[in-house]
Amino acid sequence: MKKLLFVALISVISGFAMKAEKLVLKGDTHNALGKYVIEKTDDFVELNGKALPTYIIRFENSDQTLKVAVDKDKKSKTKNFIVLGDNLNMQYTCEEAYFGVTKLDKKYTKAGIKSNSDKLNRTEYFHQKVITKTNPVDRDCLGLIACYYPMLVVDYEKEFSLN
């Protein structure tokens, strides 16, 4: 009986540890979408034979989720965050001097990732070209994407069908 309780206790503790490991960040968007949760997923986005680590962003006031694949270039130390949304696919780039939104690189469009420019809020796009002039860590980049990306979508409150 003691062994069974011990095994059950270990299972519960390791289950919590695994769940906590997937949670990357929680925060507030400071817009109509409310709070967000970012979790690391076990699936990968495959791009030109390279498996990219992937994250899911969920919003408190929307059923839509965003998938973000991270493509790191070790030579140039550039990180591209490819945001795959229901309405718009975009890319955020993190270099040593800045973090901001860019249009999808050709290597992504050639791999089949397409963006619907009809859904792009061009004014907001130009406001997000440089979000910060620092080189944030991945976790902070994901948090910035959760806060800023929805505003790239024209009429985002309607498109994200807020509760």
C-alpha positions in Angstrom: 0.0 0.0 0.0 2.9 2.4 0.8 4.5 1.7 -2.5 1.2 2.5 -4.3 0.9 5.8 -2.5 4.5 6.6 -3.2 4.1 5.9 -6.9 0.9 7.9 -7.1 2.6 10.8 -5.3 5.6 10.7 -7.7 3.2 10.6 -10.7 1.3 13.6 -9.5 4.5 15.6 -8.8 6.1 14.8 -12.1 2.8 15.6 -13.9 2.8 19.1 -12.3 6.5 19.5 -13.3 5.8 18.5 -16.9 2.8 20.9 -17.1 4.8 23.8 -15.6 7.6 23.1 -18.0 5.3 23.8 -21.0 4.1 27.1 -19.7 6.4 29.8 -21.0 4.8 33.1 -20.0 1.5 34.7 -18.8 0.6 38.3 -19.1 -1.9 41.0 -20.1 -2.2 42.3 -23.7 -3.5 45.6 -22.5 -6.2 45.4 -25.2 -9.6 43.8 -25.7 -8.1 40.3 -25.9 -7.3 40.4 -22.2 -4.7 38.1 -20.7 -2.6 35.7 -22.7 -0.8 32.4 -22.0 2.1 31.1 -24.0 3.0 27.4 -24.0 5.7 25.4 -25.7 4.2 22.6 -27.9 5.6 19.2 -28.7 4.9 19.6 -32.4 7.3 21.4 -34.6 6.9 23.4 -37.8 9.0 21.8 -40.5 10.7 24.3 -42.8 13.0 23.1 -45.6 13.8 19.9 -43.6 14.5 21.8 -40.4 12.2 21.3 -37.4 11.5 24.6 -35.7 10.4 24.8 -32.0 6.8 26.0 -31.8 4.8 27.9 -29.2 1.0 28.4 -28.9 -0.5 31.8 -27.7 -4.0 31.7 -26.2 -6.0 34.8 -25.3 -8.5 35.1 -22.5 -11.3 36.7 -24.7 -10.9 34.8 -27.9 -11.1 31.2 -29.1 -8.4 31.8 -31.7 -4.8 30.7 -31.0 -1.6 31.7 -32.6 1.2 29.3 -33.5 4.7 30.8 -33.4 7.7 28.9 -34.9 11.2 30.1 -34.0 13.9 30.0 -36.7 17.4 30.8 -35.3 20.3 31.6 -37.6 23.4 30.8 -35.6 25.8 32.6 -37.9 24.1 36.0 -37.9 22.5 35.5 -34.4 19.1 36.5 -36.0 15.9 34.9 -34.7 12.8 34.9 -36.8 9.5 34.3 -35.1 7.0 33.2 -37.7 3.5 33.9 -36.5 0.8 31.7 -38.0 -2.7 33.0 -37.4 -6.1 32.4 -38.8 -6.2 35.8 -40.5 -2.6 36.7 -41.1 0.9 35.1 -41.1 3.7 37.5 -40.2 7.3 37.5 -39.1 9.0 39.2 -36.2 12.8 39.5 -36.3 15.1 39.8 -33.4 18.6 41.0 -34.1 21.2 42.5 -31.8 20.0 46.0 -32.4 16.2 45.6 -32.5 13.1 43.6 -32.4 10.2 44.3 -34.8 7.8 43.1 -37.4 8.8 42.3 -41.0 7.1 40.7 -44.0 7.7 37.0 -44.4 11.1 36.2 -45.9 11.2 34.5 -49.3 12.4 31.3 -47.7 9.2 31.1 -45.8 6.9 31.9 -48.7 8.7 29.4 -50.9 8.1 26.8 -48.2 4.3 27.5 -48.5 3.7 30.0 -45.7 1.5 32.7 -47.2 0.3 36.0 -45.8 -3.0 37.7 -46.6 -2.0 41.3 -47.1 -5.7 42.3 -47.3 -5.9 41.6 -43.5 -2.8 43.7 -42.7 -3.3 47.0 -40.9 -0.5 48.9 -42.6 -0.5 51.8 -40.1 0.1 49.4 -37.3 2.7 47.5 -39.4 4.8 50.6 -39.7 4.4 51.4 -36.0 5.8 47.9 -35.1 8.8 47.9 -37.4 10.9 48.6 -34.3 9.2 47.6 -31.1 12.4 47.7 -29.0 16.0 48.5 -29.7 17.3 45.8 -27.4 17.9 42.1 -28.0 15.3 40.4 -25.9 15.3 36.7 -24.9 12.9 34.4 -26.7 10.4 34.5 -23.8 10.2 38.3 -24.0 9.9 38.2 -27.8 6.9 35.9 -27.4 5.3 38.2 -24.9 5.7 41.2 -27.2 4.2 39.2 -30.1 1.2 38.3 -27.9 0.6 42.0 -27.2 1.4 43.5 -30.6 0.5 40.9 -33.2 -3.4 41.1 -32.9 -3.3 44.8 -33.8 -1.7 44.0 -37.1 -5.0 42.4 -38.2 -7.5 44.8 -39.7 -10.5 45.1 -37.3 -8.8 42.7 -34.9 -11.6 42.8 -32.4 -14.1 41.4 -35.0 -11.5 39.0 -36.5 -10.6 37.5 -33.2 -14.4 37.3 -32.4 -14.1 38.5 -28.8 -16.4 37.0 -26.3 
